[in-house]
Structures are given as C-alpha cells and as structure tokens.
C-alpha cells in the first residue's frame, strides 16, 4: 500500500535543485514518485512505508543540504 506525503523543504532555489531531490528520492527502494517544487518549497513523495520510512526520505533530502520542515 502506498502513502503520499508532502514535505516542506527550504533551500531549493531552482529547477536544478528540484531535479537533484527528485533524482535522489527516485533511487530509494519503495519510492514510486517524487516531485519537488522550489516555488512552493515542498517535495511530494509517494512511497511504500514497508520499504522506506518518512525519516529515510527526510534524511536523503537533508543530505543534499536542504532543510526539511517549516521555514
């Protein structure tokens, strides 16, 4: 069963940032869709919680240098 969540992310400033986040999350086992928006400061992720956790996803985003959570 898939879960979709929208995570507030600050620090993305351009399309390249969006692509980096989307690419890294797309490589995680269990993530079926990821879409980042620097304009909205969000990342929307659809994933299987049996394979990957919300904490794993947030850690990957943070590892790219972006801040997860409200501005």
C-alpha positions in Angstrom: 0.0 0.0 0.0 1.4 3.4 -1.0 1.4 6.5 1.1 1.8 10.1 -0.3 3.2 12.9 1.8 4.1 16.5 1.1 7.2 17.7 3.0 8.1 21.3 3.4 11.7 21.9 2.2 13.6 25.1 2.3 16.8 25.9 0.5 15.8 24.9 -3.0 16.3 27.8 -5.4 16.0 26.5 -8.9 15.0 23.7 -11.3 18.4 22.0 -10.7 17.6 21.7 -7.0 14.2 20.1 -7.9 15.9 17.6 -10.2 18.6 16.7 -7.6 15.9 16.0 -4.9 13.7 14.1 -7.4 16.7 12.0 -8.6 17.9 11.1 -5.1 14.5 10.1 -3.9 13.8 8.2 -7.0 16.7 5.9 -6.2 15.3 4.9 -2.8 13.7 1.4 -2.8 10.0 1.9 -2.2 9.7 5.4 -3.6 7.3 5.3 -6.7 7.1 9.0 -7.3 8.8 12.2 -6.2 8.1 15.8 -7.3 9.9 18.8 -5.9 8.9 22.4 -6.2 11.3 25.2 -5.3 8.5 27.8 -5.8 6.2 26.0 -3.3 9.1 24.9 -1.1 7.7 21.3 -1.0 8.5 17.8 -2.0 5.6 15.4 -2.7 6.6 11.7 -2.3 4.6 8.5 -2.9 6.2 5.5 -1.3 5.7 2.1 0.3 6.1 2.5 4.1 7.0 -1.2 4.3 10.2 -0.5 2.3 11.2 3.1 3.2 10.3 5.4 6.1 9.4 9.1 6.2 12.6 9.5 8.3 14.7 7.9 5.5 13.2 10.2 2.9 13.8 13.3 5.1 17.3 12.2 5.7 18.1 11.9 2.0 16.7 15.4 1.4 18.7 16.8 4.3 21.8 15.1 3.0 21.6 17.3 -0.1 21.8 20.4 2.0 18.2 21.3 2.2 16.2 21.9 5.4 13.2 19.7 6.0 10.4 21.3 7.9 8.7 24.7 8.1 10.7 27.7 7.1 
